Amino acid sequence: MSLGDRDLLSLLDDDARELLRDASKDRNGTVLATETFGGFSIETKQKNLIEGHDARSEARGRRILRQLLDLGLLEQRDRDGNIFSITDEGFRVVDLLS
């Protein structure tokens, strides 16, 4: 593993690693972020990452999503910012985590 790989992995917290791993197991590598009257949710592989629908849980979910987008491990697939896909780099990082 290169120094750059170690640096990248050190930037990912446990929550981001979990979402990335789960997304890599989804048949389409898709993450859905939705906001309804019931609250904000981030789902992949029929699993909701947001455990509570309180402000703290939702802020944590937004942080995780932003972290993976900023690192280029997920990419936005729609105009509204609700559908995301794991990138080639994201799959490579999942392999490094294994």
N, C-alpha and C positions, 0 to 999 in steps of 0.2 A: 504494500500500500504506500502510495507516494505521500509526501508531506502535504501537498495540496488536498489530497483525499482526506487526510487526518484533520486538516483545518476545516474542511467542509463538514465533516461528521461532527466536529466539536461545536459547530454552530447550531446543530439540530438538537432540540430538547426531546425528552422522551415522548411528549405528546405528538410532536411533528413526526418523529420516527414511526409512531403507531399509525398515524393517518397514512403516511407514505406506504408502509407495509400493507395496510388494509387495501389501499387503492391499487397496489400492484397485484392483489389477488382478485380484484374485480375483473370480470371477463373483458370489459372495455376500458379498464384503467380509469374509471370516471369517478369524480367527486362532485356531489351536488350541494350547493349552498343555497338555502331558501330562507326567506323571512316571511312569516305569516303573523296573523294576530296572536297565534300561540307562541311565537318567539322565533328565534334564529336557530337553524340546524345545519349541520354539516354531515352528510351521509355518503357512505360508500359501502358496497357489499352488503346492503340492507342493514347497516349499522349506523346509528346516530352517535357522532363523537361528542355532542353536547349533552351531558348527563342531566343537568338541571336547566330550567328555563329562566334563570335569574341573570341579572346584568353581569355578574362575575363570570359565570360559565360562558355566556355569549361573547364577552370580551376575550376570554381565553381562546375560544374557537376562531374568532377573527384574527387573533395574533398568529395562531398556528397556520391558518390559510395564507396570511400575508407573508409569513416566513418562507413557506414552500414556494410561493410565487416569486418572491424576491430572489431566491436562490436558483430559480429556473428549474425547479423540480416538478412543478405543476405549471400548466398553461391554461389560460382562459379560452374557452371554446365558443362562447356565445357573446352577444353584444351586451347583455344585461349583467354579466358577472355571476351567473348562477351555475354554470357548467364548466368543470375543469377536467383536464386529463393529465395523467402522469406523463412526463416527458422521457425521452431516451436517457437523459442524465438522471432523471428520477429513478428509472429502473436500474441504472448502473449503481446508484447509491444504495438502493435496496439490496443489491447483490453484495455490496461492501458490508452492509449491516448483518448479513447472514453468517 
